[in-house]
Each structure stands twice: as C-alpha cells, then as structure tokens.
Amino acid sequence: MNATGAAPALGWRSNLATIAALGARAKNEIVRVPAAAIPGVLAPTIFFLGINGVFGQLTNLTGFSAGSYAAFTVPVSMLHGAGFPGVDGLLVAYAMVVLMAAFAACWGAMLALRFKSQSAAPLMQAGMLALVFLTPAYAPLVLLQGWLHDVAQVNPMTHVIEAARQGFLGAVSWADTWPGLVAASGLFVLVGALALREMRRTGV
C-alpha cells in the first residue's frame, strides 16, 4: 500500500510470476498428497456414469444424430475434469479442456479474491456447473425446448462443447472448431482480466 492507501500497480510480469507460483504450489501438493487428485477424477466419472445410466436411451429419439450416448457425453466429462477421437479430435478436445481449465482457475481466483472467504467455494462450483448444464451437454440442441433451448443458443459454452465433441462423433472441421476456440479464449480473457483486477485491488 502506498501513502494514499491505493494498492500498488502490479505489472503483467509480477502477475504471471504469482500465477506460476500458485501453480507450482498446487503441483507440489498433488505430488505430496496424491489423494488430493481423487475428487477431480471421481466427480467427472460419477457424472459420466450417472448421466449415461439415465439418458443413455436418448439415442433412439429422432433427431439424435450420435449412435453412442457415451461418445456424446465424454467431452462434457473431460470439460468437467477441467474414448479416443483421433489425433485431430483429441487435440481440439485437449485445447478446449485447457482453455476451460484456465477459465475455471481464473473464475475461482476472482471469487476468492473478491470475497476472501471459504463461503465463496460453492459459488465457484455452481457457476461452472450452470455454465455447462445450460448447453446441449446431454442432448442435441434441436431436442432442447423452451427457455433451455434459448439459453443454450446464446451460451458461449455451447460452442466449446460442440468443438470438443466433434472427433468423438465424426470428422473434425475448422467451421466447427473456430467458434469453440473463440468462445473459450474469450471466456478466459474476460474472467482472467477480472481476476487480475482483483489481484491489483487487493495488492496480492
């Protein structure tokens, strides 16, 4: 804090160093306490098994183009954890997962710096889950109805999921890839900027 009480302006280099330090700390924690990685793997697995058990027969509906519901939902499980679709499909899915993991990290950091309380943790999870659920995550867009269809159409996460899903359901095309890259990058840049603003505001 300076004499006027304002937080010192931090440069991008200092912010990146802070992010790198937090990443290294998280990595060391996983190495020392491997069990800490279980929730991140277990939750997407439970979602995957539960959703497939409940909605697996949706592939019999007219308008459901995928022959396998598991292939339809695998990209969603990957995106939650933050089938082999071919090299190009795997690379696209990986890019979507990395960008969304960065977005989720910035979202959590922003809320933590804003509220400075453990009570913000549920909001971190609820926000990410809502963003994913309000998409064609578990049924094609053409089968969604009412307000859910309208919200899914404007939800940027829809483009991310559709891009990640390509290789699992068929061929990968640039026309279906670039909207996902733009959407995921946009979410990351927007929330990343807000997180950096909170860092500057609090003088972290």
C-alpha positions in Angstrom: 0.0 0.0 0.0 1.3 3.5 -0.8 0.8 6.7 1.2 -2.6 7.3 -0.3 -3.8 3.9 0.6 -4.0 2.7 -3.0 -2.8 -0.7 -3.9 0.4 -0.6 -5.9 0.1 -1.2 -9.6 1.4 -4.6 -10.5 2.8 -5.4 -13.9 1.9 -8.4 -16.0 5.3 -10.0 -15.2 4.6 -9.9 -11.5 1.1 -11.3 -12.0 2.4 -14.1 -14.2 5.0 -14.9 -11.5 2.3 -15.1 -8.9 0.2 -17.4 -11.1 3.2 -19.6 -11.8 4.0 -19.8 -8.0 0.4 -20.8 -7.3 0.6 -23.5 -10.0 3.8 -24.9 -8.6 2.3 -25.0 -5.2 -0.7 -26.9 -6.4 1.6 -29.3 -8.3 3.7 -30.0 -5.2 0.5 -30.6 -3.2 -0.6 -33.3 -5.6 2.9 -34.9 -5.5 3.0 -35.0 -1.7 -0.7 -35.8 -1.2 -1.8 -37.9 -4.3 -5.2 -38.5 -2.8 -6.0 -34.8 -3.3 -6.4 -35.6 -7.0 -9.2 -38.1 -6.4 -12.1 -35.6 -6.3 -11.1 -34.1 -9.6 -11.2 -37.5 -11.2 -14.1 -39.0 -9.2 -16.6 -36.3 -9.8 -16.5 -36.4 -13.7 -16.6 -40.2 -13.6 -19.7 -40.2 -11.4 -21.3 -37.6 -13.7 -20.4 -39.7 -16.7 -21.8 -43.0 -15.3 -24.9 -41.4 -13.8 -25.9 -39.4 -17.0 -25.3 -42.4 -19.2 -27.4 -44.6 -17.0 -30.3 -42.1 -17.0 -30.2 -40.7 -20.5 -28.4 -43.5 -22.5 -31.6 -44.3 -24.5 -31.9 -40.8 -25.9 -30.1 -42.0 -29.0 -33.3 -43.7 -30.0 -35.0 -40.4 -30.4 -35.5 -38.9 -33.9 -33.0 -36.0 -34.3 -30.3 -37.6 -32.1 -27.5 -38.0 -34.7 -25.0 -39.7 -32.4 -25.0 -43.5 -32.4 -23.4 -43.7 -28.9 -24.5 -41.6 -26.0 -21.2 -42.3 -24.2 -19.3 -40.7 -27.1 -21.8 -37.8 -27.0 -21.1 -37.1 -23.3 -17.3 -37.9 -23.0 -16.3 -34.4 -23.9 -18.5 -33.0 -21.2 -16.9 -35.2 -18.6 -13.5 -34.0 -19.9 -14.5 -30.4 -19.6 -15.8 -31.1 -16.0 -12.4 -32.6 -15.1 -11.2 -29.1 -16.2 -12.9 -42.5 -26.0 -10.1 -41.8 -28.5 -11.5 -39.4 -31.1 -8.5 -39.4 -33.5 -5.4 -37.2 -33.3 -7.1 -34.1 -34.6 -10.2 -34.6 -32.5 -8.1 -35.3 -29.4 -6.1 -32.1 -30.0 -9.2 -30.0 -30.4 -10.7 -31.5 -27.2 -7.5 -31.0 -25.3 -7.4 -27.3 -26.4 -10.9 -26.8 -25.2 -10.2 -28.5 -21.9 -7.0 -26.5 -21.3 -8.7 -23.2 -22.1 -11.7 -24.0 -19.9 -9.4 -25.2 -17.1 -7.7 -21.8 -17.3 -11.0 -20.0 -17.3 -12.2 -22.0 -14.3 -9.0 -21.2 -12.4 -9.4 -17.5 -13.1 -13.1 -17.7 -12.1 -12.2 -19.3 -8.8 -9.3 -16.9 -8.2 -11.6 -13.9 -8.9 -14.2 -15.0 -6.4 -11.6 -15.9 -3.8 -10.0 -12.5 -4.0 -13.4 -10.7 -4.0 -15.0 -12.5 -1.1 -11.8 -13.6 0.9 -13.9 -16.4 2.4 -14.4 -20.1 2.2 -18.1 -19.4 1.7 -17.3 -18.5 -1.9 -16.4 -22.1 -2.8 -19.9 -23.2 -3.6 -20.3 -20.2 -5.9 -17.2 -21.3 -7.8 -18.6 -24.8 -8.4 -22.2 -23.7 -9.0 -21.1 -21.1 -11.6 -19.1 -23.6 -13.7 -21.8 -26.3 -13.4 -24.5 -23.9 -14.5 -22.4 -22.8 -17.5 -22.1 -26.4 -18.7 -25.6 -27.6 -17.9 -27.2 -24.7 -19.8 -25.8 -26.1 -23.1 -26.5 -29.1 -25.4 -24.3 -31.1 -23.0 -26.7 -34.0 -22.5 -29.0 -33.7 -25.6 -28.6 -32.1 -29.0 -29.7 -28.5 -29.4 -32.5 -29.4 -31.7 -34.1 -31.6 -29.0 -34.0 -28.9 -26.3 -37.1 -26.9 -25.8 -38.4 -23.7 -24.3 -36.1 -21.4 -22.3 -33.3 -24.0 -22.1 -33.1 -24.0 -25.9 -32.9 -20.2 -26.0 -30.3 -20.0 -23.3 -28.2 -22.8 -24.9 -28.2 -20.9 -28.2 -26.5 -17.8 -26.7 -24.3 -19.6 -24.1 -20.7 -19.4 -25.3 -20.0 -22.8 -23.6 -22.2 -24.4 -26.3 -19.6 -23.7 -28.9 -16.9 -25.1 -26.7 -18.7 -28.4 -26.1 -19.6 -28.7 -29.8 -16.0 -28.2 -30.8 -14.7 -30.7 -28.2 -17.4 -33.2 -29.3 -16.5 -33.3 -33.0 -13.9 -36.0 -33.1 -16.0 -38.3 -30.8 -18.9 -38.2 -33.2 -17.4 -37.8 -36.7 -14.9 -35.7 -38.7 -13.3 -32.6 -37.3 -13.8 -29.4 -39.3 -12.5 -25.8 -38.9 -16.1 -24.5 -39.2 -17.0 -26.3 -36.0 -13.6 -25.6 -34.3 -13.1 -21.9 -34.5 -16.3 -20.9 -32.7 -15.2 -23.0 -29.8 -11.7 -21.6 -29.8 -13.1 -18.0 -29.9 -15.6 -18.7 -27.1 -13.2 -20.5 -24.8 -10.5 -17.9 -25.4 -13.0 -15.1 -24.8 -14.2 -16.5 -21.5 -10.6 -17.0 -20.3 -9.5 -13.5 -21.3 -12.6 -11.8 -19.8 -12.5 -13.6 -16.5 -8.7 -13.6 -16.4 -8.8 -9.8 -16.7 -11.3 -9.6 -13.8 -9.1 -11.9 -11.7 -6.1 -9.7 -12.4 -8.1 -6.6 -11.4 -9.0 -8.2 -8.1 -5.3 -9.0 -7.6 -4.3 -5.4 -8.2 -7.2 -4.2 -6.0 -6.1 -6.3 -3.0 -2.4 -5.9 -3.6 -1.8 -9.6 -3.8 
